[in-house]
Amino acid sequence: MSDQDFRSPREPWDGYAQLRDDERDELLAKKFQQAKDQNDADYALALAAAVANYELVLELQPDTTHAERLASHARDLHDDAGSWMGS
């Protein structure tokens, strides 16, 4: 493994980096809704945090793109998942 591989951000799920911003957002929303339907707040929190953190790392790295709208949406979903009450 090269140093660059070691220091690169980890995708929230396999294939995430190859998706367009709109595809990322659509798949995030679908995965989040599935977690919500199953009342799985832990997974929803982890999912939203992983996307928001990945997008933030891209923003902080030089010469990369960052989807602020998607990161903002992921933060909103993270807040939503954190408000669920366990049964």
N, C-alpha and C positions, 0 to 999 in steps of 0.2 A: 504494500500500500504506500503510495507516495504521500509526501507532506500535504500536497494540495488536496488529496482525497480525504485525509484525516481532518483537515481544517474546513472542509466544505459542509454546509448545512445539511442536515438529514431531512429528507422529504417526509411530510406527514403520513404519506402512504406511497407505495411504489407507483411510479409513473406520474406523480404530481407535477414534477418540474417540466414535463413534456406537454402539459395541458395549456391551452390558452387561458387567459384570466377569466373569461366568461365560463369556460368549462370547469375551471377550478371552483369558482363560486357556485355553480350549479351542483357539482358533486358534493361540495361541502354542505350545502343546504339539504341535499338528499340524505347524506349520512347523518346529519344532525337531526333531521326529522325522524329517521329510523330510531335513533337513540331516544328521542323524546317520546315516540310512540311506545317504546319499551320501558319508559320511565327510568332510563339508564343515565342519570345525571353525571356519574363519574366518567363514562365514556364520552358524553357530550362535552364535558369540561376539558378532558384530555384532547379531544379532537380539535376543539376551537383553539385551545392553547397552542397545540402543535402548528396549526396553520398560521396563527398570529405571530408566533415566534419565528417560524421559517421566513415569513415575509419580512419581519423586522431584521433578521440576519441579512437578508438580501439587500435591504436598504442600507445597512451599515457597511457592506462590502463595496469597495470601489468597482466601477465599471460593470455593475449588474443592474437589472431592472427590479422594480418593486411595485407591487400592486397595492397602493394605499387603500383603495376602496375595498379590496378583498380583506386586507388586514383589519380594517375598521369593522367590516361585517363579522369577521371571526371574533373580534373583541366583543361585539354586541351579543353574539351567540354564546360566548363564554359567560357573559353577565346573565343571560337568560337561563342557562343551565344551572348557574349558581343559585338561582332563586327558586328552584324546584324544591318542593317539600317531599321528603321520603315517606313512603307509606308504611 
